[in-house]
Amino acid sequence: MLTVNEIFHSIQGESTYAGRRCVFVRLTACDLRCSWCDTEYAFYEGRKQSLDEVLAEVDRYGCPLVEVTGGEPLLQEEVYPLMQALLDRGRTVLLETGGHRSTARVPAGVVTILDVKCPASGEARRNDWSNLDRLRGQDEVKFVVSNRADYEYARDVMARYELASRAAAVHLSPVHGVLEPRTLSEWVLADRLPARVQLQLHKYIWEPGARGV
């Protein structure tokens, strides 16, 4: 059984898949408490569903793109057969994970979007650096940036792990309402950083606090 917070059909707001319609399977529970978290409701709220029930609900939308997210989806053992079953159905599967849980068992066809925690999140000490060593060519890396110190941290990690040449994309995402996108963009331009400035598209289409989008 899976504990599911919500399943919904929306516009993908992040990653190189931004702008495409996507079905989101948000699983319940997270063992991080990032200072900027915008899905605290997923810490505890949820309902038990069988794998077949989740797949049937996803199938209703007839959408080729599915993201498994949370919370922290890798906390649930059944997430692995879920991802494999979605792949077997011909879906493009994205996994959004916090970077502190091992990605070693993620099925080969999944696009892992690894969220490396920066200092202002309060959880940087939890990063599992071995996850960067096992990046595959289709995987993407994200840094959520609150301030200049976070930016410099992300820049240093990018260089140390040669992420620009090893991941499909590296995203720097300003904390919505905290760091101005223009400021982050100017830092990236000044350093000629091989990264993408990423805005959370869904927060500009709908209200920033809206759920199910």
Secondary structure, 3 states (H helix, E strand, C coil): CEEEEEEEEEECCCCCCCCCEEEEEEECCCCCCCCCCCCHHHCCCCEEECHHHHHHHHHCCCCCEEEEECCCHHHCCCHHHHHHHHHHCCCEEEEEECCCCCCCCCCCCCEEEEEECCHHHCCHHHCCCHHHHCCCCCCEEEEEECCHHHHHHHHHHHHHCCHHHHCCEEEEEECCCCCCHHHHHHHHHHHCCCCEECCCCHHHHCCCCCCCC
